[in-house]
Amino acid sequence: MSGPKGQTSSQLSDADLAALNAEYEGQSPQAILQWLADNHDKTGGPVPLVSSFGADSVVLLHLVSQIDAGYPVLFVDTRKHFDETLAYRDQIERQFGLSNLQSIVPDPVKLKEVDPFGALWMTDPDTCCDMRKTVPLDLAMSGYVGWITGRKRYQTADRANMAIFEQDKGKLKVNPLANWVAKDVADYVKQNSLPGHPLIPKGFLSIGCAPCTSPVKEGEDARAGRWKGQDKTECGLHVAKG
Protein backbone atom coordinates (compact mmCIF):
# COMPACT_ATOMS: atom_id res chain seq x y z
CA MET A 1 0.00 0.00 0.00
CA SER A 2 1.41 3.40 -0.97
CA GLY A 3 1.02 6.49 1.15
CA PRO A 4 1.98 10.15 0.61
CA LYS A 5 4.73 10.72 -1.97
CA GLY A 6 5.15 7.01 -2.65
CA GLN A 7 5.67 6.08 0.98
CA THR A 8 4.74 2.51 1.89
CA SER A 9 1.94 2.68 4.45
CA SER A 10 0.49 0.40 7.08
CA GLN A 11 -2.59 -1.63 6.17
CA LEU A 12 -4.01 -1.38 9.68
CA SER A 13 -7.21 0.63 10.13
CA ASP A 14 -8.11 2.70 13.19
CA ALA A 15 -10.37 -0.16 14.27
CA ASP A 16 -7.46 -2.60 13.91
CA LEU A 17 -5.26 -0.37 16.07
CA ALA A 18 -7.94 -0.08 18.75
CA ALA A 19 -8.35 -3.85 18.82
CA LEU A 20 -4.59 -4.43 19.02
CA ASN A 21 -4.20 -1.90 21.83
CA ALA A 22 -7.03 -3.52 23.78
CA GLU A 23 -5.50 -6.98 23.32
CA TYR A 24 -1.85 -6.14 23.99
CA GLU A 25 -2.05 -3.42 26.66
CA GLY A 26 -1.22 -5.86 29.44
CA GLN A 27 0.98 -8.22 27.48
CA SER A 28 4.75 -8.55 27.38
CA PRO A 29 7.06 -6.82 24.90
CA GLN A 30 7.98 -10.29 23.64
CA ALA A 31 4.35 -10.98 22.73
CA ILE A 32 4.04 -7.65 20.91
CA LEU A 33 7.25 -8.19 18.94
CA GLN A 34 6.28 -11.76 18.08
CA TRP A 35 2.94 -10.54 16.72
CA LEU A 36 4.77 -8.08 14.47
CA ALA A 37 7.16 -10.78 13.24
CA ASP A 38 4.28 -13.16 12.49
CA ASN A 39 1.82 -10.75 10.87
CA HIS A 40 3.43 -9.02 7.90
CA ASP A 41 0.29 -9.89 5.95
CA LYS A 42 -1.78 -7.77 8.34
CA THR A 43 0.61 -4.83 8.75
CA GLY A 44 1.56 -4.75 5.08
CA GLY A 45 5.21 -5.68 5.57
CA PRO A 46 8.06 -5.84 8.10
CA VAL A 47 8.23 -3.26 10.89
CA PRO A 48 11.91 -2.54 11.72
CA LEU A 49 13.34 -1.55 15.06
CA VAL A 50 14.75 1.98 15.00
CA SER A 51 17.45 2.14 17.66
CA SER A 52 19.68 4.93 18.93
CA PHE A 53 21.93 2.41 20.73
CA GLY A 54 21.43 4.66 23.73
CA ALA A 55 21.00 4.05 27.45
CA ASP A 56 18.01 1.67 27.30
CA SER A 57 18.40 0.41 23.73
CA VAL A 58 19.97 -2.92 24.64
CA VAL A 59 16.64 -4.31 25.87
CA LEU A 60 14.76 -4.10 22.57
CA LEU A 61 17.86 -5.07 20.61
CA HIS A 62 18.14 -8.22 22.70
CA LEU A 63 14.42 -8.96 22.44
CA VAL A 64 14.34 -8.74 18.63
CA SER A 65 17.56 -10.76 18.34
CA GLN A 66 15.87 -13.55 20.30
CA ILE A 67 13.01 -13.61 17.80
CA ASP A 68 15.16 -13.27 14.68
CA ALA A 69 18.81 -12.18 14.46
CA GLY A 70 18.03 -11.03 10.92
CA TYR A 71 15.29 -8.67 12.08
CA PRO A 72 15.82 -5.25 10.43
CA VAL A 73 17.39 -2.70 12.79
CA LEU A 74 17.87 0.90 11.66
CA PHE A 75 20.45 3.18 13.30
CA VAL A 76 20.49 6.87 12.39
CA ASP A 77 24.14 7.91 12.37
CA THR A 78 23.78 11.67 12.73
CA ARG A 79 27.57 12.15 12.53
CA LYS A 80 27.30 13.72 16.00
CA HIS A 81 27.18 10.61 18.17
CA PHE A 82 29.55 9.94 21.05
CA ASP A 83 32.43 7.67 20.08
CA GLU A 84 31.25 5.45 22.93
CA THR A 85 27.86 5.03 21.25
CA LEU A 86 29.41 3.92 17.96
CA ALA A 87 31.66 1.43 19.76
CA TYR A 88 28.65 0.16 21.75
CA ARG A 89 26.68 -0.30 18.52
CA ASP A 90 29.48 -2.43 17.09
CA GLN A 91 29.72 -4.46 20.29
CA ILE A 92 25.98 -5.20 20.37
CA GLU A 93 25.93 -6.09 16.68
CA ARG A 94 28.63 -8.71 17.26
CA GLN A 95 27.36 -10.04 20.58
CA PHE A 96 23.73 -10.43 19.49
CA GLY A 97 24.60 -11.61 15.99
CA LEU A 98 22.52 -8.87 14.37
CA SER A 99 22.74 -9.56 10.65
CA ASN A 100 20.49 -6.81 9.31
CA LEU A 101 21.75 -3.63 10.99
CA GLN A 102 21.41 -0.68 8.64
CA SER A 103 23.14 2.66 9.34
CA ILE A 104 21.24 5.68 8.03
CA VAL A 105 23.27 8.84 7.39
CA PRO A 106 22.35 12.44 6.52
CA ASP A 107 22.87 13.81 3.02
CA PRO A 108 26.52 15.02 2.93
CA VAL A 109 25.70 17.69 0.35
CA LYS A 110 22.93 19.06 2.58
CA LEU A 111 25.21 18.98 5.61
CA LYS A 112 27.88 20.98 3.80
CA GLU A 113 25.29 23.48 2.60
CA VAL A 114 23.34 24.02 5.83
CA ASP A 115 25.87 23.15 8.53
CA PRO A 116 29.35 23.66 7.03
CA PHE A 117 31.04 24.11 10.41
CA GLY A 118 29.05 21.45 12.28
CA ALA A 119 27.79 23.99 14.80
CA LEU A 120 24.13 24.36 13.79
CA TRP A 121 23.07 22.59 16.99
CA MET A 122 24.11 25.71 18.92
CA THR A 123 21.83 28.13 17.07
CA ASP A 124 19.05 26.04 15.52
CA PRO A 125 18.77 22.61 17.13
CA ASP A 126 15.40 21.88 15.51
CA THR A 127 16.82 22.25 11.99
CA CYS A 128 19.90 20.29 13.02
CA CYS A 129 17.78 17.39 14.29
CA ASP A 130 15.58 17.54 11.22
CA MET A 131 18.49 17.41 8.78
CA ARG A 132 20.60 14.87 10.64
CA LYS A 133 17.92 12.55 11.95
CA THR A 134 14.32 13.08 10.86
CA VAL A 135 14.81 13.53 7.11
CA PRO A 136 17.29 10.64 6.69
CA LEU A 137 15.02 8.31 8.64
CA ASP A 138 11.95 9.39 6.66
CA LEU A 139 13.81 8.49 3.46
CA ALA A 140 14.94 5.14 4.86
CA MET A 141 11.41 4.41 6.02
CA SER A 142 9.89 4.93 2.58
CA GLY A 143 9.95 1.17 1.97
CA TYR A 144 8.64 0.16 5.38
CA VAL A 145 5.11 0.26 6.80
CA GLY A 146 6.21 1.49 10.22
CA TRP A 147 8.76 1.11 12.99
CA ILE A 148 9.35 -0.04 16.55
CA THR A 149 10.44 2.52 19.15
CA GLY A 150 11.83 2.25 22.68
CA ARG A 151 9.62 5.01 24.09
CA LYS A 152 8.14 4.60 27.55
CA ARG A 153 5.23 6.44 29.14
CA TYR A 154 7.11 7.35 32.30
CA GLN A 155 9.82 9.26 30.42
CA THR A 156 8.05 12.55 29.65
CA ALA A 157 4.64 14.18 29.94
CA ASP A 158 4.38 14.07 26.14
CA ARG A 159 4.64 10.27 26.24
CA ALA A 160 2.41 9.62 29.24
CA ASN A 161 -0.69 8.70 27.24
CA MET A 162 0.81 7.10 24.14
CA ALA A 163 -0.66 3.85 22.90
CA ILE A 164 1.33 0.69 22.21
CA PHE A 165 0.17 0.71 18.58
CA GLU A 166 -0.01 4.17 16.97
CA GLN A 167 -0.28 5.47 13.44
CA ASP A 168 1.08 8.74 12.05
CA LYS A 169 0.66 9.75 8.42
CA GLY A 170 0.01 6.12 7.51
CA LYS A 171 3.11 4.85 9.31
CA LEU A 172 2.69 2.37 12.15
CA LYS A 173 4.59 3.12 15.38
CA VAL A 174 4.85 0.35 17.92
CA ASN A 175 5.97 0.98 21.51
CA PRO A 176 6.48 -2.46 23.11
CA LEU A 177 8.04 -0.97 26.27
CA ALA A 178 5.35 1.67 26.79
CA ASN A 179 4.39 0.28 30.21
CA TRP A 180 7.93 -0.29 31.44
CA VAL A 181 9.64 1.91 34.02
CA ALA A 182 13.34 2.26 34.80
CA LYS A 183 13.29 -0.72 37.19
CA ASP A 184 11.87 -3.00 34.49
CA VAL A 185 14.73 -2.06 32.18
CA ALA A 186 17.34 -2.54 34.91
CA ASP A 187 15.86 -5.90 35.92
CA TYR A 188 15.83 -7.19 32.33
CA VAL A 189 19.42 -6.09 31.77
CA LYS A 190 20.54 -7.80 34.99
CA GLN A 191 18.58 -11.02 34.40
CA ASN A 192 20.03 -11.39 30.91
CA SER A 193 23.55 -10.12 31.73
CA LEU A 194 23.36 -7.50 29.00
CA PRO A 195 26.13 -4.93 28.44
CA GLY A 196 25.24 -1.38 29.42
CA HIS A 197 26.12 1.75 27.50
CA PRO A 198 29.56 2.91 28.72
CA LEU A 199 28.30 6.45 29.43
CA ILE A 200 25.63 5.37 31.93
CA PRO A 201 28.08 5.19 34.87
CA LYS A 202 29.06 8.78 34.05
CA GLY A 203 25.50 10.02 34.62
CA PHE A 204 24.17 9.92 31.07
CA LEU A 205 20.72 8.33 31.44
CA SER A 206 19.31 9.36 28.04
CA ILE A 207 21.89 9.46 25.28
CA GLY A 208 21.63 11.21 21.92
CA CYS A 209 24.06 13.35 19.97
CA ALA A 210 27.16 14.37 21.92
CA PRO A 211 26.76 18.18 21.74
CA CYS A 212 23.16 18.09 22.99
CA THR A 213 23.46 15.45 25.72
CA SER A 214 24.55 16.12 29.30
CA PRO A 215 24.75 13.97 32.44
CA VAL A 216 21.84 14.33 34.85
CA LYS A 217 21.90 14.86 38.59
CA GLU A 218 20.43 12.43 41.08
CA GLY A 219 16.65 12.83 41.19
CA GLU A 220 16.42 14.53 37.80
CA ASP A 221 14.28 13.15 34.99
CA ALA A 222 16.27 10.77 32.79
CA ARG A 223 15.77 13.04 29.77
CA ALA A 224 16.73 16.22 31.64
CA GLY A 225 20.14 16.01 30.03
CA ARG A 226 18.80 16.28 26.50
CA TRP A 227 18.95 19.81 25.00
CA LYS A 228 19.60 21.17 28.49
CA GLY A 229 18.58 24.79 28.90
CA GLN A 230 16.51 24.79 25.71
CA ASP A 231 12.77 24.60 25.15
CA LYS A 232 13.07 21.22 23.45
CA THR A 233 12.28 17.68 24.59
CA GLU A 234 12.01 15.69 21.34
CA CYS A 235 14.25 15.42 18.28
CA GLY A 236 11.28 15.41 15.90
CA LEU A 237 11.02 11.69 15.19
CA HIS A 238 8.16 11.30 17.64
CA VAL A 239 6.29 14.54 17.02
CA ALA A 240 3.03 13.82 15.26
CA LYS A 241 2.90 15.30 11.79
CA GLY A 242 -0.61 16.65 11.49
NUKE-248920 format. One line per field, with one value per residue (C-alpha): residue in one letter; x negated, y, z. Coordinates in nm, 3 decimals, padded with zeros to 5 digits, m for minus. Layout:
<pts>
rest: [A, ...]
east: [X, ...]
north: [Y, ...]
up: [Z, ...]
</pts>
This chain:
<pts>
rest: [M, S, G, P, K, G, Q, T, S, S, Q, L, S, D, A, D, L, A, A, L, N, A, E, Y, E, G, Q, S, P, Q, A, I, L, Q, W, L, A, D, N, H, D, K, T, G, G, P, V, P, L, V, S, S, F, G, A, D, S, V, V, L, L, H, L, V, S, Q, I, D, A, G, Y, P, V, L, F, V, D, T, R, K, H, F, D, E, T, L, A, Y, R, D, Q, I, E, R, Q, F, G, L, S, N, L, Q, S, I, V, P, D, P, V, K, L, K, E, V, D, P, F, G, A, L, W, M, T, D, P, D, T, C, C, D, M, R, K, T, V, P, L, D, L, A, M, S, G, Y, V, G, W, I, T, G, R, K, R, Y, Q, T, A, D, R, A, N, M, A, I, F, E, Q, D, K, G, K, L, K, V, N, P, L, A, N, W, V, A, K, D, V, A, D, Y, V, K, Q, N, S, L, P, G, H, P, L, I, P, K, G, F, L, S, I, G, C, A, P, C, T, S, P, V, K, E, G, E, D, A, R, A, G, R, W, K, G, Q, D, K, T, E, C, G, L, H, V, A, K, G]
east: [00.000, m00.141, m00.102, m00.198, m00.473, m00.515, m00.567, m00.474, m00.194, m00.049, 00.259, 00.401, 00.721, 00.811, 01.037, 00.746, 00.526, 00.794, 00.835, 00.459, 00.420, 00.703, 00.550, 00.185, 00.205, 00.122, m00.098, m00.475, m00.706, m00.798, m00.435, m00.404, m00.725, m00.628, m00.294, m00.477, m00.716, m00.428, m00.182, m00.343, m00.029, 00.178, m00.061, m00.156, m00.521, m00.806, m00.823, m01.191, m01.334, m01.475, m01.745, m01.968, m02.193, m02.143, m02.100, m01.801, m01.840, m01.997, m01.664, m01.476, m01.786, m01.814, m01.442, m01.434, m01.756, m01.587, m01.301, m01.516, m01.881, m01.803, m01.529, m01.582, m01.739, m01.787, m02.045, m02.049, m02.414, m02.378, m02.757, m02.730, m02.718, m02.955, m03.243, m03.125, m02.786, m02.941, m03.166, m02.865, m02.668, m02.948, m02.972, m02.598, m02.593, m02.863, m02.736, m02.373, m02.460, m02.252, m02.274, m02.049, m02.175, m02.141, m02.314, m02.124, m02.327, m02.235, m02.287, m02.652, m02.570, m02.293, m02.521, m02.788, m02.529, m02.334, m02.587, m02.935, m03.104, m02.905, m02.779, m02.413, m02.307, m02.411, m02.183, m01.905, m01.877, m01.540, m01.682, m01.990, m01.778, m01.558, m01.849, m02.060, m01.792, m01.432, m01.481, m01.729, m01.502, m01.195, m01.381, m01.494, m01.141, m00.989, m00.995, m00.864, m00.511, m00.621, m00.876, m00.935, m01.044, m01.183, m00.962, m00.814, m00.523, m00.711, m00.982, m00.805, m00.464, m00.438, m00.464, m00.241, 00.069, m00.081, 00.066, m00.133, m00.017, 00.001, 00.028, m00.108, m00.066, m00.001, m00.311, m00.269, m00.459, m00.485, m00.597, m00.648, m00.804, m00.535, m00.439, m00.793, m00.964, m01.334, m01.329, m01.187, m01.473, m01.734, m01.586, m01.583, m01.942, m02.054, m01.858, m02.003, m02.355, m02.336, m02.613, m02.524, m02.612, m02.956, m02.830, m02.563, m02.808, m02.906, m02.550, m02.417, m02.072, m01.931, m02.189, m02.163, m02.406, m02.716, m02.676, m02.316, m02.346, m02.455, m02.475, m02.184, m02.190, m02.043, m01.665, m01.642, m01.428, m01.627, m01.577, m01.673, m02.014, m01.880, m01.895, m01.960, m01.858, m01.651, m01.277, m01.307, m01.228, m01.201, m01.425, m01.128, m01.102, m00.816, m00.629, m00.303, m00.290, 00.061]
north: [00.000, 00.340, 00.649, 01.015, 01.072, 00.701, 00.608, 00.251, 00.268, 00.040, m00.163, m00.138, 00.063, 00.270, m00.016, m00.260, m00.037, m00.008, m00.385, m00.443, m00.190, m00.352, m00.698, m00.614, m00.342, m00.586, m00.822, m00.855, m00.682, m01.029, m01.098, m00.765, m00.819, m01.176, m01.054, m00.808, m01.078, m01.316, m01.075, m00.902, m00.989, m00.777, m00.483, m00.475, m00.568, m00.584, m00.326, m00.254, m00.155, 00.198, 00.214, 00.493, 00.241, 00.466, 00.405, 00.167, 00.041, m00.292, m00.431, m00.410, m00.507, m00.822, m00.896, m00.874, m01.076, m01.355, m01.361, m01.327, m01.218, m01.103, m00.867, m00.525, m00.270, 00.090, 00.318, 00.687, 00.791, 01.167, 01.215, 01.372, 01.061, 00.994, 00.767, 00.545, 00.503, 00.392, 00.143, 00.016, m00.030, m00.243, m00.446, m00.520, m00.609, m00.871, m01.004, m01.043, m01.161, m00.887, m00.956, m00.681, m00.363, m00.068, 00.266, 00.568, 00.884, 01.244, 01.381, 01.502, 01.769, 01.906, 01.898, 02.098, 02.348, 02.402, 02.315, 02.366, 02.411, 02.145, 02.399, 02.436, 02.259, 02.571, 02.813, 02.604, 02.261, 02.188, 02.225, 02.029, 01.739, 01.754, 01.741, 01.487, 01.255, 01.308, 01.353, 01.064, 00.831, 00.939, 00.849, 00.514, 00.441, 00.493, 00.117, 00.016, 00.026, 00.149, 00.111, m00.004, 00.252, 00.225, 00.501, 00.460, 00.644, 00.735, 00.926, 01.255, 01.418, 01.407, 01.027, 00.962, 00.870, 00.710, 00.385, 00.069, 00.071, 00.417, 00.547, 00.874, 00.975, 00.612, 00.485, 00.237, 00.312, 00.035, 00.098, m00.246, m00.097, 00.167, 00.028, m00.029, 00.191, 00.226, m00.072, m00.300, m00.206, m00.254, m00.590, m00.719, m00.609, m00.780, m01.102, m01.139, m01.012, m00.750, m00.493, m00.138, 00.175, 00.291, 00.645, 00.537, 00.519, 00.878, 01.002, 00.992, 00.833, 00.936, 00.946, 01.121, 01.335, 01.437, 01.818, 01.809, 01.545, 01.612, 01.397, 01.433, 01.486, 01.243, 01.283, 01.453, 01.315, 01.077, 01.304, 01.622, 01.601, 01.628, 01.981, 02.117, 02.479, 02.479, 02.460, 02.122, 01.768, 01.569, 01.542, 01.541, 01.169, 01.130, 01.454, 01.382, 01.530, 01.665]
up: [00.000, m00.097, 00.115, 00.061, m00.197, m00.265, 00.098, 00.189, 00.445, 00.708, 00.617, 00.968, 01.013, 01.319, 01.427, 01.391, 01.607, 01.875, 01.882, 01.902, 02.183, 02.378, 02.332, 02.399, 02.666, 02.944, 02.748, 02.738, 02.490, 02.364, 02.273, 02.091, 01.894, 01.808, 01.672, 01.447, 01.324, 01.249, 01.087, 00.790, 00.595, 00.834, 00.875, 00.508, 00.557, 00.810, 01.089, 01.172, 01.506, 01.500, 01.766, 01.893, 02.073, 02.373, 02.745, 02.730, 02.373, 02.464, 02.587, 02.257, 02.061, 02.270, 02.244, 01.863, 01.834, 02.030, 01.780, 01.468, 01.446, 01.092, 01.208, 01.043, 01.279, 01.166, 01.330, 01.239, 01.237, 01.273, 01.253, 01.600, 01.817, 02.105, 02.008, 02.293, 02.125, 01.796, 01.976, 02.175, 01.852, 01.709, 02.029, 02.037, 01.668, 01.726, 02.058, 01.949, 01.599, 01.437, 01.065, 00.931, 01.099, 00.864, 00.934, 00.803, 00.739, 00.652, 00.302, 00.293, 00.035, 00.258, 00.561, 00.380, 00.260, 00.583, 00.853, 00.703, 01.041, 01.228, 01.480, 01.379, 01.699, 01.892, 01.707, 01.552, 01.713, 01.551, 01.199, 01.302, 01.429, 01.122, 00.878, 01.064, 01.195, 01.086, 00.711, 00.669, 00.864, 00.666, 00.346, 00.486, 00.602, 00.258, 00.197, 00.538, 00.680, 01.022, 01.299, 01.655, 01.915, 02.268, 02.409, 02.755, 02.914, 03.230, 03.042, 02.965, 02.994, 02.614, 02.624, 02.924, 02.724, 02.414, 02.290, 02.221, 01.858, 01.697, 01.344, 01.205, 00.842, 00.751, 00.931, 01.215, 01.538, 01.792, 02.151, 02.311, 02.627, 02.679, 03.021, 03.144, 03.402, 03.480, 03.719, 03.449, 03.218, 03.491, 03.592, 03.233, 03.177, 03.499, 03.440, 03.091, 03.173, 02.900, 02.844, 02.942, 02.750, 02.872, 02.943, 03.193, 03.487, 03.405, 03.462, 03.107, 03.144, 02.804, 02.528, 02.192, 01.997, 02.192, 02.174, 02.299, 02.572, 02.930, 03.244, 03.485, 03.859, 04.108, 04.119, 03.780, 03.499, 03.279, 02.977, 03.164, 03.003, 02.650, 02.500, 02.849, 02.890, 02.571, 02.515, 02.345, 02.459, 02.134, 01.828, 01.590, 01.519, 01.764, 01.702, 01.526, 01.179, 01.149]
</pts>
